[in-house]
Amino acid sequence: MAKKLVIKVTAGADAPERCSQAFTVAAVAVASGVDVSVWLTGESAWFALPGRAAEFELPHAAPLPDLIDSVLTSGRLTLCTQCAARRDITEKDVIEGVRIAGAQVFVQEALAEDTQALVY
C-alpha cells in the first residue's frame, strides 16, 4: 500500500457524487494513518472559502465540512494557484490550514516515492 495519497478534486457542487467520493476517500485514508494531500481544483476551489462546504448537500453522504476537517487535522489541503486566481481567491480569503500552490508542487507530490495519486 502507498504510504502517501495525493487526491486531486476537480468537481464541486457541479458533480456532487464525484466530489463527495474524493473527500470521503481522503478522510478514510487519513483515519487509516495515510499521509494525505488533497488538491482543490476547478469547482472544488470554492470549498477553500469559509462556509462554502456547509452549503454542499448530497443525500446519504457524510457532511463535507466534517470530511474537510478530517483532512485539515492530519493531512494537507491545497488550493490550485490558477484556480484561485480565476475565482479571485487569495490566501487571506481561505480557511485556516489551506495553502495555495501550483502545478509544480502537485507534480512533485504526485511523483514522490511510495505515493498513489487519484483524480476525481
N, C-alpha and C positions, 0 to 999 in steps of 0.2 A: 504494500500500500504506500502511496506517496505520502511523504511527511509534510508536504505543503500543498495547499489547494488555492489556486487563483481562479476566481469566478468573475467573468465579465457579464454584467446585466445590461442588456440593450433595450429591454422592454419596461414599460411603466404601466400606467392605467390603460394604455392603448392595447396591451396584451396581458391582462391581469393574471392568467394562469401561469404563463411563462415567467412573469415577474415573481410571483409567489414561490414558484418552484425553485428559482435561483436563491432566494433568501432562505427558504426552508432548508435546502441542501447546505448552505453556508452555516446556518445555525446548528444543524445536526453535526456538521463537521467540527465546529468549534466545541460543541458539547462532548465530542469524542476525543478531544485533545489535539486535533489537527491545527496546524498553523494556517490560518485562512486570511486571504486578501480578497476583498470584494471591490470591483470597479464599477462605478456608476457611469453609464454612457447612454447616449440617446435620451429617450423619455424618462429613464430611471434617474437621470440627473436631478430631477425635481425633488427626489427623496433626500437630497443633501440639505434641503432647507427645513428649518424648524416647522413642525406641524403638518408638513405635506404627507408624510407617511400615514398620519391619523385619518386622512381623507380617503385612503385606499381601502376598498372593500372587495372581498371575494368570499362568497359563502363556503363554509367548511374549511377555511384556511386560518392558520394562526395569524393574529394581528401583526401587520407589518411593523409597527413601532417596536413590538416585542422582539421580532426577528432582528431588526436593525440594532437594538440594544445589545442583543447577544453577540453580534459581530463586533460592535464597538467595545464590549467588555474584554474580549480576549483575542480579537483579530484586528484587521485594518480595513477601513472604508475609504476609498479614494474616488474622487470625482475627476473625470477626464477634463483636462485643460481646455480643449477645444469645445467640448460640450458645455462647459461652464461659460465660456466666452460667448457662445451663441445664445445663451439664455441670460446674459448679463449677471451671472452669479460670480461673486468674488469671495475670497477667503473670509471676509468679515460677515458674509451672509450665511455661511453654512453652520450646521450644528457642531457642537464641540466634538472633537475627535476626527472629523473628516478632513482629509488633506486633498489638495488639488495637485495633480501631476499628469504628465503627458505620456505619449506612446512609448518613448524610450524607457521609462520606468516600468510600464506594463510589460514590454518585451523582456526586459531584464528579469522581472519577477517570473514571468511565464516560462522562461527558458532555464531557470535555475535548476540545479541538480535536485533530484527527488521531488519534483513538482509536477502536479497534474493541473492543467488549465481546462476550464469549461466555459462555454459561452452560451448564454440564454438570451 
